[in-house]
Amino acid sequence: MNISCCEIMRKLDCAFYDRKNVVAIAKDLLGKLLVTNFDNVYTAGRIVETEAYAGEVDRASHAYGGRKTPRTAVMYGDPGTAYVYLCYGIHQMFNVVTNSPGIPHAILIRAIEPVQGISEMLARTGKASHDYTLTKGPGNVAKAFGIFTYHTGRRLDSDDFFIADEEYDLKKSHIFKSPRIGVQYAGTDAALLYRFSIKANPYVSGKKGL
């Protein structure tokens, strides 16, 4: 990331996340920058793939039917906080909580294009060299950025953990929408076009679109 990019980068405020339409927010997150600076290890990358989960009415959501557990309680909290859960006992999955408190909407960050801190990402993931798999898929995103379940509930406007806008020019025609990945159990909700990605970006997981 060059100096001019840092100068215009600004953290997303609560109003960005505190909106009713989780699908629109998932789309709006494309092109934004995820930044972590844990223990003075700085990493940044552009969000290129997201998935929306519409809470109590969405069979694919952890909060479907009003389900509330110690793990999912954060989804009912303040917008603009992190929801991080463990998948298959090994993959940390980083989500962004949206909407007003009490409405458990969340957005999974599925893929990122690295911008800065690639050597640190390689060290965290154990990869010998940089290729598209470094931050392709949500498990790789969290590992590369140093995000763990103990970060759940953290505000995403913190000094060491935030999402920012740096005026990236993303045209609507470059956004691809499709069904979410790995939610076949959700019945008819599995077919909802709640997954968004930047067309032809090599870091996007699964089918990228044309």
N, CA, C and O of each residue as an XYZ file, in Angstrom:
840
protein
N       0.855     -1.187      0.000
C       0.000      0.000      0.000
C       0.891      1.237      0.000
O       1.780      1.350      0.844
N       0.674      2.156     -0.918
C       1.525      3.327     -0.975
C       1.033      4.419     -0.031
O      -0.042      4.308      0.558
N       1.836      5.477      0.107
C       1.522      6.538      1.062
C       0.218      7.233      0.719
O      -0.570      7.540      1.614
N      -0.026      7.488     -0.564
C      -1.249      8.183     -0.948
C      -2.485      7.374     -0.580
O      -3.513      7.937     -0.206
N      -2.381      6.037     -0.689
C      -3.497      5.182     -0.311
C      -3.764      5.297      1.190
O      -4.917      5.387      1.609
N      -2.708      5.294      1.994
C      -2.876      5.418      3.439
C      -3.507      6.750      3.809
O      -4.291      6.827      4.754
N      -3.174      7.784      3.080
C      -3.671      9.114      3.403
C      -5.178      9.227      3.193
O      -5.844      9.958      3.926
N      -5.730      8.518      2.204
C      -7.158      8.652      1.928
C      -7.985      7.536      2.567
O      -9.215      7.560      2.513
N      -7.303      6.556      3.175
C      -8.016      5.456      3.806
C      -8.746      5.956      5.048
O      -8.161      6.657      5.874
N     -10.031      5.594      5.184
C     -10.792      5.970      6.382
C     -11.596      4.774      6.859
O     -12.130      4.003      6.061
N     -11.673      4.635      8.179
C     -12.421      3.529      8.760
C     -13.909      3.690      8.471
O     -14.436      4.802      8.487
N     -14.582      2.569      8.206
C     -16.030      2.596      8.070
C     -16.637      2.876      9.440
O     -16.204      2.301     10.439
N     -17.626      3.745      9.492
C     -18.248      4.062     10.775
C     -19.460      3.174     11.023
O     -19.843      2.371     10.172
N     -20.055      3.329     12.202
C     -21.174      2.470     12.600
C     -22.344      2.565     11.632
O     -23.046      1.579     11.410
N     -22.561      3.747     11.052
C     -23.695      3.937     10.152
C     -23.615      3.015      8.931
O     -24.644      2.625      8.381
N     -22.403      2.667      8.509
C     -22.250      1.763      7.363
C     -22.863      0.395      7.674
O     -23.531     -0.202      6.830
N     -22.627     -0.089      8.888
C     -23.097     -1.416      9.283
C     -24.528     -1.404      9.805
O     -25.228     -2.412      9.712
N     -24.966     -0.278     10.351
C     -26.279     -0.183     10.987
C     -27.355      0.121      9.943
O     -27.985      1.178      9.959
N     -27.541     -0.842      9.037
C     -28.556     -0.733      7.994
C     -29.352     -2.033      7.946
O     -28.854     -3.085      8.347
N     -30.572     -1.960      7.462
C     -31.468     -3.104      7.494
C     -31.138     -4.174      6.459
O     -31.397     -5.356      6.687
N     -30.570     -3.771      5.325
C     -30.398     -4.691      4.201
C     -29.009     -5.330      4.223
O     -28.044     -4.756      3.719
N     -28.919     -6.523      4.814
C     -27.627     -7.195      4.933
C     -27.063     -7.569      3.564
O     -25.846     -7.629      3.390
N     -27.939     -7.821      2.595
C     -27.484     -8.166      1.249
C     -26.785     -6.964      0.604
O     -25.741     -7.112     -0.032
N     -27.366     -5.780      0.773
C     -26.747     -4.571      0.217
C     -25.403     -4.290      0.880
O     -24.458     -3.870      0.213
N     -25.313     -4.518      2.181
C     -24.051     -4.267      2.881
C     -22.984     -5.252      2.408
O     -21.827     -4.874      2.220
N     -23.370     -6.511      2.215
C     -22.419     -7.506      1.720
C     -21.837     -7.088      0.381
O     -20.645     -7.264      0.130
N     -22.675     -6.541     -0.468
C     -22.207     -6.052     -1.766
C     -21.323     -4.820     -1.593
O     -20.308     -4.680     -2.275
N     -21.710     -3.926     -0.681
C     -20.954     -2.692     -0.462
C     -19.583     -2.945      0.155
O     -18.694     -2.103      0.035
N     -19.395     -4.084      0.810
C     -18.095     -4.397      1.408
C     -17.048     -4.762      0.360
O     -15.850     -4.701      0.638
N     -17.482     -5.138     -0.830
C     -16.524     -5.450     -1.887
C     -15.667     -4.218     -2.193
O     -16.186     -3.112     -2.346
N     -14.382     -4.417     -2.277
C     -13.465     -3.320     -2.560
C     -12.955     -2.605     -1.329
O     -11.997     -1.837     -1.414
N     -13.578     -2.842     -0.183
C     -13.108     -2.219      1.056
C     -11.860     -2.946      1.545
O     -11.575     -4.065      1.119
N     -11.124     -2.303      2.442
C      -9.879     -2.861      2.952
C     -10.050     -3.414      4.359
O     -10.539     -2.720      5.251
N      -9.649     -4.658      4.555
C      -9.545     -5.220      5.894
C      -8.121     -4.985      6.379
O      -7.157     -5.292      5.677
N      -7.998     -4.438      7.585
C      -6.683     -4.123      8.150
C      -6.581     -4.719      9.547
O      -7.478     -4.536     10.370
N      -5.492     -5.431      9.815
C      -5.176     -5.852     11.173
C      -3.752     -5.412     11.497
O      -2.884     -5.365     10.626
N      -3.536     -5.094     12.765
C      -2.201     -4.684     13.227
C      -1.964     -5.279     14.613
O      -1.670     -4.569     15.575
N      -2.099     -6.597     14.684
C      -1.962     -7.299     15.954
C      -0.485     -7.457     16.313
O       0.302     -7.960     15.511
N      -0.114     -7.031     17.512
C       1.272     -7.144     17.987
C       2.254     -6.519     16.992
O       3.342     -7.044     16.752
N       1.839     -5.381     16.420
C       2.669     -4.634     15.466
C       2.973     -5.402     14.180
O       3.965     -5.127     13.507
N       2.115     -6.364     13.845
C       2.218     -7.060     12.558
C       1.082     -6.529     11.686
O      -0.086     -6.853     11.902
N       1.443     -5.707     10.693
C       0.456     -4.991      9.886
C       0.139     -5.771      8.624
O       1.031     -6.124      7.854
N      -1.155     -6.035      8.424
C      -1.602     -6.680      7.193
C      -2.840     -5.968      6.670
O      -3.677     -5.517      7.451
N      -2.957     -5.866      5.358
C      -4.100     -5.197      4.738
C      -4.429     -5.880      3.418
O      -3.543     -6.367      2.716
N      -5.708     -5.906      3.097
C      -6.113     -6.500      1.833
C      -7.510     -6.082      1.428
O      -8.324     -5.675      2.258
N      -7.772     -6.190      0.131
C      -9.045     -5.765     -0.414
C     -10.058     -6.919     -0.393
O      -9.760     -8.023     -0.850
N     -11.244     -6.655      0.135
C     -12.292     -7.662      0.196
C     -12.835     -7.911     -1.206
O     -13.286     -6.982     -1.877
N     -12.792     -9.170     -1.649
C     -13.227     -9.494     -3.017
C     -14.366    -10.502     -3.057
O     -14.884    -10.809     -4.131
N     -14.767    -11.028     -1.882
C     -15.865    -11.988     -1.860
C     -16.538    -11.971     -0.488
O     -15.865    -12.010      0.541
N     -17.864    -11.913     -0.483
C     -18.631    -11.885      0.765
C     -19.878    -12.759      0.637
O     -20.301    -13.103     -0.466
N     -20.458    -13.111      1.789
C     -21.739    -13.804      1.817
C     -22.617    -13.196      2.908
O     -22.163    -12.991      4.033
N     -23.858    -12.914      2.576
C     -24.808    -12.348      3.538
C     -25.614    -13.449      4.211
O     -25.983    -14.440      3.581
N     -25.886    -13.260      5.509
C     -26.721    -14.183      6.283
C     -27.768    -13.362      7.024
O     -27.441    -12.519      7.860
N     -29.034    -13.626      6.703
C     -30.133    -12.754      7.120
C     -30.825    -13.200      8.411
O     -32.046    -13.100      8.532
N     -30.056    -13.681      9.352
C     -30.549    -13.895     10.698
C     -31.666    -14.907     10.857
O     -31.617    -16.001     10.296
N     -32.666    -14.530     11.623
C     -33.701    -15.452     12.087
C     -34.537    -16.059     10.968
O     -35.106    -17.134     11.153
N     -34.628    -15.405      9.815
C     -35.453    -15.909      8.714
C     -34.648    -16.680      7.671
O     -35.207    -17.147      6.678
N     -33.350    -16.814      7.888
C     -32.443    -17.415      6.916
C     -31.979    -18.779      7.440
O     -31.258    -18.854      8.435
N     -32.391    -19.841      6.772
C     -32.061    -21.189      7.239
C     -30.552    -21.463      7.249
O     -30.100    -22.387      7.925
N     -29.788    -20.686      6.522
C     -28.340    -20.876      6.498
C     -27.635    -20.132      7.631
O     -26.435    -20.314      7.835
N     -28.359    -19.307      8.359
C     -27.773    -18.499      9.422
C     -27.698    -19.270     10.732
O     -28.564    -20.094     11.026
N     -26.662    -19.001     11.515
C     -26.549    -19.599     12.846
C     -27.664    -19.114     13.769
O     -27.926    -19.734     14.800
N     -28.315    -18.026     13.411
C     -29.381    -17.459     14.251
C     -30.774    -17.791     13.731
O     -31.761    -17.211     14.183
N     -30.859    -18.719     12.786
C     -32.167    -19.052     12.201
C     -33.158    -19.464     13.287
O     -32.834    -20.234     14.191
N     -34.363    -18.933     13.173
C     -35.418    -19.266     14.120
C     -35.245    -18.630     15.482
O     -35.920    -19.020     16.435
N     -34.345    -17.649     15.595
C     -34.110    -16.983     16.868
C     -33.131    -17.724     17.765
O     -33.048    -17.450     18.962
N     -32.384    -18.671     17.181
C     -31.408    -19.433     17.963
C     -30.372    -18.491     18.569
O     -29.794    -17.664     17.865
N     -30.142    -18.613     19.855
C     -29.163    -17.777     20.545
C     -28.367    -18.645     21.509
O     -28.925    -19.234     22.435
N     -27.073    -18.718     21.286
C     -26.178    -19.520     22.101
C     -25.022    -18.635     22.555
O     -24.897    -17.509     22.073
N     -24.175    -19.109     23.464
C     -23.003    -18.303     23.838
C     -22.158    -17.912     22.630
O     -21.574    -16.829     22.601
N     -22.094    -18.802     21.626
C     -21.303    -18.495     20.435
C     -21.960    -17.411     19.596
O     -21.282    -16.503     19.117
N     -23.283    -17.497     19.412
C     -23.965    -16.581     18.489
C     -24.480    -15.309     19.149
O     -25.033    -14.448     18.464
N     -24.316    -15.169     20.450
C     -24.848    -13.996     21.154
C     -24.329    -12.698     20.556
O     -25.040    -11.693     20.540
N     -23.090    -12.711     20.062
C     -22.502    -11.498     19.492
C     -23.272    -11.024     18.266
O     -23.264     -9.832     17.957
N     -23.940    -11.942     17.559
C     -24.702    -11.567     16.376
C     -25.879    -10.660     16.727
O     -26.370     -9.912     15.882
N     -26.321    -10.732     17.964
C     -27.436     -9.906     18.426
C     -26.953     -8.587     19.017
O     -27.754     -7.809     19.534
N     -25.667     -8.334     18.945
C     -25.089     -7.140     19.545
C     -24.975     -5.970     18.588
O     -25.762     -5.826     17.652
N     -23.987     -5.147     18.842
C     -23.829     -3.906     18.089
C     -23.358     -4.159     16.661
O     -22.551     -5.058     16.426
N     -23.849     -3.380     15.712
C     -23.348     -3.483     14.334
C     -21.894     -3.024     14.277
O     -21.460     -2.184     15.066
N     -21.154     -3.591     13.334
C     -19.756     -3.215     13.198
C     -18.847     -3.915     14.180
O     -17.797     -3.387     14.547
N     -19.249     -5.120     14.614
C     -18.386     -5.935     15.457
C     -18.072     -7.239     14.736
O     -18.743     -7.606     13.771
N     -17.045     -7.931     15.216
C     -16.612     -9.174     14.593
C     -17.311    -10.371     15.217
O     -17.454    -10.453     16.437
N     -17.741    -11.291     14.378
C     -18.247    -12.585     14.822
C     -17.324    -13.629     14.205
O     -17.310    -13.816     12.988
N     -16.554    -14.305     15.051
C     -15.582    -15.290     14.571
C     -15.920    -16.636     15.197
O     -15.987    -16.768     16.420
N     -16.129    -17.625     14.348
C     -16.442    -18.957     14.854
C     -15.516    -19.995     14.228
O     -14.862    -19.739     13.217
N     -15.477    -21.158     14.845
C     -14.617    -22.232     14.382
C     -15.426    -23.211     13.540
O     -16.490    -23.668     13.957
N     -14.918    -23.528     12.357
C     -15.580    -24.445     11.432
C     -14.759    -25.734     11.317
O     -13.550    -25.689     11.091
N     -15.421    -26.871     11.473
C     -14.772    -28.180     11.413
C     -13.638    -28.310     12.426
O     -12.755    -29.154     12.272
N     -13.663    -27.484     13.448
C     -12.652    -27.557     14.499
C     -11.299    -26.991     14.143
O     -10.375    -27.048     14.953
N     -11.157    -26.433     12.923
C      -9.844    -25.939     12.500
C      -9.870    -24.558     11.848
O      -8.912    -23.800     11.999
N     -10.930    -24.210     11.131
C     -10.959    -22.968     10.367
C     -11.653    -21.851     11.146
O     -12.802    -21.995     11.564
N     -10.948    -20.744     11.336
C     -11.548    -19.561     11.924
C     -12.326    -18.839     10.813
O     -11.801    -18.637      9.718
N     -13.563    -18.455     11.094
C     -14.413    -17.833     10.081
C     -14.806    -16.433     10.559
O     -15.526    -16.284     11.546
N     -14.331    -15.422      9.856
C     -14.541    -14.031     10.255
C     -15.777    -13.445      9.574
O     -15.877    -13.415      8.347
N     -16.715    -12.979     10.402
C     -17.951    -12.365      9.935
C     -18.082    -10.953     10.506
O     -17.510    -10.628     11.546
N     -18.840    -10.139      9.806
C     -19.141     -8.778     10.232
C     -20.606     -8.709     10.654
O     -21.490     -9.055      9.871
N     -20.870     -8.267     11.878
C     -22.239     -8.131     12.376
C     -22.837     -6.828     11.846
O     -22.181     -5.786     11.867
N     -24.087     -6.890     11.371
C     -24.750     -5.695     10.836
C     -26.150     -5.550     11.423
O     -26.590     -6.368     12.231
N     -26.835     -4.500     11.003
C     -28.182     -4.153     11.445
C     -28.158     -3.711     12.902
O     -27.090     -3.610     13.506
N     -29.329     -3.447     13.466
C     -29.449     -2.924     14.824
C     -29.296     -4.041     15.855
O     -29.525     -5.208     15.536
N     -28.912     -3.697     17.089
C     -28.841     -4.712     18.140
C     -30.157     -5.470     18.258
O     -31.234     -4.876     18.209
N     -30.058     -6.780     18.413
C     -31.248     -7.620     18.497
C     -31.631     -8.268     17.194
O     -32.447     -9.189     17.175
N     -31.049     -7.797     16.086
C     -31.315     -8.388     14.761
C     -30.018     -9.035     14.286
O     -29.089     -8.320     13.910
N     -29.923    -10.367     14.291
C     -28.655    -11.064     14.090
C     -28.241    -11.257     12.629
O     -28.149    -12.384     12.144
N     -27.997    -10.165     11.952
C     -27.472    -10.250     10.588
C     -25.946    -10.318     10.626
O     -25.315     -9.741     11.511
N     -25.368    -11.015      9.677
C     -23.908    -11.108      9.619
C     -23.459    -11.369      8.185
O     -24.213    -11.880      7.356
N     -22.207    -11.000      7.921
C     -21.625    -11.161      6.584
C     -20.287    -11.868      6.718
O     -19.398    -11.402      7.431
N     -20.148    -12.990      6.031
C     -18.906    -13.749      6.035
C     -17.945    -13.152      5.007
O     -18.315    -12.930      3.854
N     -16.718    -12.898      5.434
C     -15.678    -12.437      4.510
C     -15.001    -13.673      3.942
O     -14.257    -14.360      4.643
N     -15.261    -13.956      2.663
C     -14.824    -15.214      2.058
C     -13.456    -15.136      1.390
O     -12.733    -16.132      1.365
N     -13.086    -13.986      0.850
C     -11.801    -13.904      0.148
C     -11.311    -12.469      0.109
O     -12.094    -11.519      0.106
N      -9.988    -12.341      0.079
C      -9.337    -11.020      0.090
C      -8.151    -11.039     -0.862
O      -7.463    -12.051     -0.995
N      -7.921     -9.921     -1.515
C      -6.714     -9.734     -2.330
C      -5.679     -8.998     -1.487
O      -5.914     -7.846     -1.125
N      -4.549     -9.612     -1.162
C      -3.558     -8.967     -0.303
C      -3.042     -7.661     -0.893
O      -2.827     -7.549     -2.100
N      -2.848     -6.676     -0.022
C      -2.321     -5.374     -0.435
C      -1.002     -5.071      0.262
O      -0.062     -4.568     -0.354
N      -0.944     -5.383      1.551
C       0.286     -5.114      2.303
C       0.456     -6.164      3.389
O      -0.517     -6.667      3.950
N       1.726     -6.486      3.677
C       2.030     -7.454      4.714
C       2.031     -8.885      4.217
O       1.742     -9.805      4.982
N       2.349     -9.088      2.951
C       2.294    -10.439      2.379
C       3.296    -11.372      3.059
O       2.984    -12.541      3.282
N       4.476    -10.886      3.389
C       5.457    -11.753      4.063
C       4.940    -12.216      5.410
O       5.183    -13.353      5.815
N       4.225    -11.339      6.109
C       3.633    -11.712      7.395
C       2.514    -12.734      7.198
O       2.359    -13.654      8.001
N       1.736    -12.568      6.128
C       0.676    -13.534      5.830
C       1.265    -14.906      5.520
O       0.720    -15.929      5.935
N       2.372    -14.924      4.792
C       3.028    -16.189      4.473
C       3.510    -16.882      5.743
O       3.387    -18.099      5.879
N       4.059    -16.104      6.668
C       4.542    -16.675      7.923
C       3.389    -17.259      8.735
O       3.524    -18.329      9.330
N       2.270    -16.566      8.760
C       1.121    -17.046      9.537
C       0.509    -18.308      8.935
O       0.062    -19.192      9.666
N       0.487    -18.392      7.619
C      -0.141    -19.529      6.957
C       0.809    -20.689      6.723
O       0.373    -21.800      6.421
N       2.105    -20.440      6.862
C       3.088    -21.489      6.640
C       3.367    -21.758      5.177
O       3.954    -22.785      4.837
N       2.955    -20.849      4.303
C       3.188    -21.027      2.872
C       4.595    -20.552      2.497
O       5.099    -19.576      3.052
N       5.209    -21.240      1.568
C       6.574    -20.899      1.168
C       6.609    -19.718      0.211
O       7.569    -18.948      0.202
N       5.566    -19.577     -0.590
C       5.545    -18.498     -1.573
C       4.119    -18.017     -1.777
O       3.156    -18.711     -1.449
N       4.005    -16.815     -2.327
C       2.702    -16.186     -2.508
C       2.024    -16.695     -3.785
O       2.568    -16.588     -4.884
N       0.823    -17.251     -3.607
C      -0.023    -17.554     -4.754
C      -1.458    -17.218     -4.368
O      -1.702    -16.687     -3.285
N      -2.407    -17.523     -5.249
C      -3.793    -17.099     -5.034
C      -4.470    -17.791     -3.849
O      -5.505    -17.332     -3.367
N      -3.885    -18.891     -3.385
C      -4.505    -19.590     -2.263
C      -4.227    -18.919     -0.920
O      -4.799    -19.310      0.097
N      -3.368    -17.930     -0.908
C      -2.978    -17.302      0.356
C      -4.181    -16.779      1.129
O      -4.277    -16.983      2.339
N      -5.092    -16.111      0.445
C      -6.272    -15.525      1.106
C      -7.551    -15.871      0.351
O      -8.501    -15.088      0.333
N      -7.569    -17.033     -0.263
C      -8.758    -17.534     -0.978
C      -9.518    -18.454     -0.037
O      -8.990    -19.478      0.396
N     -10.752    -18.094      0.278
C     -11.550    -18.878      1.205
C     -11.463    -18.301      2.613
O     -10.412    -17.793      3.005
N     -12.548    -18.371      3.380
C     -12.601    -17.691      4.680
C     -11.600    -18.212      5.702
O     -11.100    -17.438      6.518
N     -11.298    -19.510      5.674
C     -10.302    -20.031      6.601
C      -8.938    -19.433      6.361
O      -8.227    -19.110      7.313
N      -8.560    -19.281      5.108
C      -7.269    -18.679      4.764
C      -7.242    -17.185      5.097
O      -6.209    -16.659      5.512
N      -8.367    -16.509      4.915
C      -8.435    -15.082      5.261
C      -8.092    -14.876      6.729
O      -7.216    -14.080      7.065
N      -8.783    -15.593      7.596
C      -8.560    -15.414      9.033
C      -7.133    -15.778      9.427
O      -6.509    -15.075     10.222
N      -6.616    -16.867      8.878
C      -5.260    -17.282      9.219
C      -4.236    -16.234      8.780
O      -3.338    -15.885      9.547
N      -4.368    -15.735      7.556
C      -3.413    -14.760      7.034
C      -3.450    -13.443      7.802
O      -2.424    -12.781      7.958
N      -4.631    -13.065      8.279
C      -4.780    -11.788      8.980
C      -4.673    -11.919     10.497
O      -4.825    -10.928     11.211
N      -4.417    -13.115     10.993
C      -4.233    -13.307     12.423
C      -5.508    -13.196     13.228
O      -5.474    -12.789     14.389
N      -6.645    -13.556     12.624
C      -7.948    -13.444     13.286
C      -8.341    -14.791     13.886
O      -8.298    -15.822     13.215
N      -8.730    -14.762     15.178
C      -9.102    -15.973     15.895
C     -10.431    -15.768     16.616
O     -10.953    -14.655     16.685
N     -10.967    -16.866     17.153
C     -12.251    -16.779     17.833
C     -12.207    -15.817     19.013
O     -13.241    -15.260     19.382
N     -11.046    -15.607     19.609
C     -10.992    -14.664     20.734
C     -11.153    -13.211     20.293
O     -11.270    -12.316     21.130
N     -11.160    -12.975     18.980
C     -11.444    -11.624     18.476
C     -12.945    -11.381     18.311
O     -13.360    -10.264     18.002
N     -13.756    -12.412     18.514
C     -15.197    -12.223     18.368
C     -15.674    -11.161     19.357
O     -15.238    -11.127     20.507
N     -16.563    -10.307     18.897
C     -17.051     -9.213     19.714
C     -16.231     -7.938     19.624
O     -16.633     -6.902     20.154
N     -15.078     -8.004     18.953
C     -14.246     -6.807     18.817
C     -14.887     -5.822     17.846
O     -15.439     -6.225     16.822
N     -14.815     -4.556     18.161
C     -15.314     -3.517     17.264
C     -14.400     -3.403     16.049
O     -13.181     -3.540     16.153
N     -15.013     -3.152     14.903
C     -14.249     -3.076     13.664
C     -13.856     -1.650     13.307
O     -13.632     -1.327     12.140
N     -13.777     -0.800     14.334
C     -13.168      0.518     14.142
C     -12.035      0.692     15.148
O     -11.657      1.815     15.479
N     -11.489     -0.446     15.639
C     -10.365     -0.416     16.565
C      -9.095     -0.005     15.830
O      -9.040     -0.050     14.601
N      -8.082      0.392     16.580
C      -6.822      0.791     15.953
C      -6.101     -0.400     15.332
O      -5.343     -0.234     14.377
N      -6.329     -1.595     15.863
C      -5.604     -2.759     15.363
C      -6.460     -3.731     14.551
O      -5.983     -4.786     14.132
N      -7.737     -3.366     14.330
C      -8.650     -4.283     13.627
C      -9.793     -3.451     13.056
O     -10.679     -3.020     13.794
N      -9.776     -3.224     11.738
C     -10.823     -2.386     11.165
C     -10.997     -2.646      9.677
O     -10.154     -3.268      9.032
N     -12.107     -2.157      9.153
C     -12.368     -2.167      7.715
C     -12.436     -0.719      7.263
O     -13.031      0.127      7.931
N     -11.822     -0.445      6.124
C     -11.695      0.941      5.679
C     -12.077      1.098      4.216
O     -12.089      0.141      3.442
N     -12.383      2.322      3.873
C     -12.692      2.705      2.497
C     -11.559      3.586      1.998
O     -11.166      4.534      2.678
N     -11.033      3.288      0.824
C      -9.996      4.160      0.257
C     -10.343      4.523     -1.191
O      -9.478      4.651     -2.058
N     -11.663      4.682     -1.409
C     -12.166      5.201     -2.683
C     -11.805      4.312     -3.864
O     -11.477      4.804     -4.944
N     -11.866      3.013     -3.657
C     -11.637      2.060     -4.732
C     -12.804      2.120     -5.708
O     -13.963      2.059     -5.298
N     -12.509      2.238     -6.970
C     -13.538      2.393     -7.996
C     -13.999      1.015     -8.478
O     -13.352      0.390     -9.318
N     -15.129      0.556     -7.930
C     -15.682     -0.728     -8.320
C     -17.018     -0.508     -9.014
O     -17.980     -0.060     -8.391
N     -17.076     -0.822    -10.295
C     -18.300     -0.628    -11.071
C     -19.292     -1.767    -10.792
O     -18.889     -2.904    -10.545
N     -20.569     -1.453    -10.835
C     -21.609     -2.459    -10.592
C     -21.483     -3.629    -11.561
O     -21.779     -4.770    -11.206
N     -21.049     -3.345    -12.771
C     -20.926     -4.399    -13.781
C     -19.816     -5.403    -13.442
O     -19.746     -6.476    -14.042
N     -18.955     -5.058    -12.488
C     -17.856     -5.941    -12.100
C     -18.207     -6.808    -10.899
O     -17.366     -7.562    -10.409
N     -19.451     -6.704    -10.422
C     -19.884     -7.482     -9.261
C     -20.704     -8.685     -9.720
O     -21.668     -8.546    -10.472
N     -20.307     -9.854     -9.258
C     -20.982    -11.107     -9.600
C     -21.753    -11.605     -8.383
O     -21.210    -11.622     -7.278
N     -22.999    -12.008     -8.562
C     -23.778    -12.549     -7.456
C     -24.157    -13.989     -7.758
O     -24.392    -14.360     -8.908
N     -24.213    -14.791     -6.702
C     -24.458    -16.218     -6.871
C     -24.928    -16.810     -5.541
O     -24.899    -16.122     -4.521
N     -25.358    -18.072     -5.535
C     -25.721    -18.715     -4.273
C     -24.496    -18.870     -3.367
O     -23.358    -18.896     -3.836
N     -24.749    -18.971     -2.090
C     -23.676    -19.157     -1.126
C     -23.077    -20.559     -1.237
O     -23.690    -21.465     -1.801
N     -21.889    -20.719     -0.696
C     -21.167    -21.978     -0.788
C     -21.345    -22.786      0.499
O     -21.265    -22.239      1.599
N     -21.586    -24.091      0.353
C     -21.607    -24.987      1.498
C     -22.819    -24.875      2.404
O     -22.737    -25.212      3.585
N     -23.945    -24.409      1.873
C     -25.147    -24.273      2.713
C     -26.305    -25.106      2.157
O     -27.461    -24.692      2.245
N     -26.011    -26.252      1.600
C     -27.039    -27.101      1.009
C     -28.108    -27.502      2.025
O     -29.254    -27.762      1.657
N     -27.734    -27.551      3.285
C     -28.677    -27.911      4.349
C     -29.800    -26.898      4.511
O     -30.792    -27.185      5.182
N     -29.665    -25.717      3.910
C     -30.607    -24.621      4.134
C     -31.855    -24.698      3.257
O     -32.626    -23.740      3.207
N     -32.066    -25.798      2.576
C     -33.271    -25.945      1.761
C     -33.349    -24.909      0.655
O     -32.370    -24.669     -0.052
N     -34.517    -24.294      0.506
C     -34.689    -23.309     -0.558
C     -33.804    -22.083     -0.350
O     -33.474    -21.394     -1.316
N     -33.416    -21.799      0.891
C     -32.559    -20.641      1.158
C     -31.147    -20.830      0.598
O     -30.407    -19.860      0.437
N     -30.780    -22.068      0.305
C     -29.465    -22.319     -0.281
C     -29.339    -21.704     -1.672
O     -28.230    -21.446     -2.140
N     -30.456    -21.471     -2.325
C     -30.442    -20.921     -3.685
C     -30.439    -19.396     -3.711
O     -30.324    -18.802     -4.783
N     -30.563    -18.757     -2.561
C     -30.583    -17.293     -2.525
C     -29.272    -16.723     -3.046
O     -28.198    -17.248     -2.751
N     -29.363    -15.657     -3.816
C     -28.161    -15.041     -4.403
C     -27.555    -14.056     -3.414
O     -27.597    -12.842     -3.613
N     -26.995    -14.603     -2.348
C     -26.460    -13.800     -1.255
C     -24.936    -13.783     -1.219
O     -24.346    -13.280     -0.262
N     -24.304    -14.316     -2.231
C     -22.837    -14.302     -2.320
C     -22.426    -13.299     -3.395
O     -22.968    -13.293     -4.500
N     -21.458    -12.452     -3.049
C     -21.008    -11.416     -3.969
C     -19.492    -11.495     -4.126
O     -18.765    -11.740     -3.163
N     -19.036    -11.285     -5.346
C     -17.598    -11.318     -5.601
C     -17.254    -10.372     -6.741
O     -18.113     -9.964     -7.523
N     -15.978    -10.038     -6.811
C     -15.485     -9.208     -7.905
C     -15.146    -10.126     -9.076
O     -14.324    -11.032     -8.944
N     -15.767     -9.894    -10.190
C     -15.631    -10.770    -11.354
C     -14.169    -10.980    -11.744
O     -13.378    -10.040    -11.824
N     -13.847    -12.239    -11.981
C     -12.549    -12.653    -12.514
C     -11.390    -12.401    -11.564
O     -10.238    -12.578    -11.958
N     -11.652    -11.994    -10.328
C     -10.548    -11.813     -9.390
C      -9.999    -13.191     -9.008
O     -10.773    -14.063     -8.613
N      -8.703    -13.406     -9.113
C      -8.154    -14.748     -8.897
C      -8.234    -15.246     -7.459
O      -8.091    -16.444     -7.215
N      -8.457    -14.356     -6.514
C      -8.524    -14.767     -5.116
C      -9.900    -15.284     -4.710
O     -10.043    -15.882     -3.643
N     -10.900    -15.066     -5.533
C     -12.260    -15.491     -5.213
C     -12.324    -17.014     -5.143
O     -11.757    -17.703     -5.990
N     -13.017    -17.534     -4.133
C     -13.133    -18.977     -3.969
C     -14.288    -19.510     -4.806
O     -15.168    -18.750     -5.210
N     -14.288    -20.803     -5.064
C     -15.369    -21.406     -5.834
C     -15.449    -20.833     -7.236
O     -14.451    -20.391     -7.805
N     -16.647    -20.849     -7.777
C     -16.872    -20.333     -9.123
C     -16.863    -18.811     -9.091
O     -17.591    -18.203     -8.307
N     -16.051    -18.194     -9.932
C     -15.841    -16.760     -9.873
C     -16.802    -15.951    -10.727
O     -16.940    -14.746    -10.517
N     -17.444    -16.557    -11.647
C     -18.268    -15.796    -12.583
C     -17.430    -15.314    -13.750
O     -16.220    -15.535    -13.794
N     -18.067    -14.669    -14.672
C     -17.382    -14.232    -15.901
C     -17.191    -12.732    -15.927
O     -16.634    -12.196    -16.885
